[in-house]
Amino acid sequence: MNRPHFLFRPNMQNEDHRRAWRLLQEVPEGQKSAFIVRAILQMDQEDRLETMLRRVLREEQITVSGQKDTA
């Protein structure tokens, strides 16, 4: 069975792509796949935490708003 293959071709006209490319070049050979995996998983975790935090803050805002109405 063949392993999945991913090709990264940065657009060097894009500042984010250039920055990502510079960071990737600093990673030692043989560790780039692990670096990319960690970056993807960290981004996913941050997205999930942000969603959860927004939900909690929304619920807290509703609770605080409800308390102000009863006072």
Contact map, one row per residue, 1 for C-alpha under 8 A:
11100000000000000000000000000000000000000000000000000000000000000000000
11110000000000000000000000000000000000000000000000000000000000000000000
11111000000000000000000000000000000000000000000000000000000000000000000
01111100000000000000000000000000000000000000000000000000000000000000000
00111110000000000000000000000000000000000000000000000000000000000000000
00011111000000000000000000000000000000000000000000000000000000000000000
00001111100000000000000000000000000000000000000000000000000000000000000
00000111110000000000000000000000000000000000000000000000000000000000000
00000011111000000000000000000000000000000000000000000000000000000000000
00000001111100001100100000000000000000000000000000000000000000000000000
00000000111111001100000000000000000000000000000000000000000000000000000
00000000011111101100000000000000000000000000000000000000000000000000000
00000000001111101100000000000000000000000000000000000000000000000000000
00000000001111111100000000000000000000000000000000000000000000000000000
00000000000111111110000000000000000000000000000000000000000000000000000
00000000000001111111000000000000000000000000000000000000000000000000000
00000000011111111111100000000000000000000000000000000000000000000000000
00000000011111111111110000000000000000000000000000000000000000000000000
00000000000000111111111000000000000000000000000000000000000000000000000
00000000000000011111111100000000000000000000000000000000000000000000000
00000000010000001111111110000000000000000000000000000000000000000000000
00000000000000000111111111000000000000000000000000000000000000000000000
00000000000000000011111111100000000000000000000000000000000000000000000
00000000000000000001111111100001000000000000000000000000000000000000000
00000000000000000000111111110000000000000000000000000000000000000000000
00000000000000000000011111110000000000000000000000000000000000000000000
00000000000000000000001111111011001000000000000000000000000000000000000
00000000000000000000000011111111000000000000000000000000000000000000000
00000000000000000000000000111111000000000000000000000000000000000000000
00000000000000000000000000011111100000000000000000000000000000000000000
00000000000000000000000000111111111000000000000000000000000000000000000
00000000000000000000000100111111111100000000000000000000000000000000000
00000000000000000000000000000111111110000000000000000000000000000000000
00000000000000000000000000000011111111000000000000000000000000000000000
00000000000000000000000000100011111111100000000000000000000000000000000
00000000000000000000000000000001111111110000000000000000000000000000000
00000000000000000000000000000000111111111000000000000000000000000000000
00000000000000000000000000000000011111111100000000000000000000000000000
00000000000000000000000000000000001111111110000000000000000000000000000
00000000000000000000000000000000000111111111000000000000000000000000000
00000000000000000000000000000000000011111111100000000000000000000000000
00000000000000000000000000000000000001111111110000000000000000000000000
00000000000000000000000000000000000000111111111000000000000000000000000
00000000000000000000000000000000000000011111111100000000000000000000000
00000000000000000000000000000000000000001111111110000000000000000000000
00000000000000000000000000000000000000000111111111000000000000000000000
00000000000000000000000000000000000000000011111111100000000000000000000
00000000000000000000000000000000000000000001111111110000000000000000000
00000000000000000000000000000000000000000000111111111000000000000000000
00000000000000000000000000000000000000000000011111111100000000000000000
00000000000000000000000000000000000000000000001111111110000000000000000
00000000000000000000000000000000000000000000000111111111000000000000000
00000000000000000000000000000000000000000000000011111111100000000000000
00000000000000000000000000000000000000000000000001111111110000000000000
00000000000000000000000000000000000000000000000000111111111000000000000
00000000000000000000000000000000000000000000000000011111111100000000000
00000000000000000000000000000000000000000000000000001111111110000000000
00000000000000000000000000000000000000000000000000000111111111000000000
00000000000000000000000000000000000000000000000000000011111111100000000
00000000000000000000000000000000000000000000000000000001111111110000000
00000000000000000000000000000000000000000000000000000000111111111000000
00000000000000000000000000000000000000000000000000000000011111111100000
00000000000000000000000000000000000000000000000000000000001111111110000
00000000000000000000000000000000000000000000000000000000000111111111000
00000000000000000000000000000000000000000000000000000000000011111111100
00000000000000000000000000000000000000000000000000000000000001111111110
00000000000000000000000000000000000000000000000000000000000000111111111
00000000000000000000000000000000000000000000000000000000000000011111111
00000000000000000000000000000000000000000000000000000000000000001111111
00000000000000000000000000000000000000000000000000000000000000000111111
00000000000000000000000000000000000000000000000000000000000000000011111
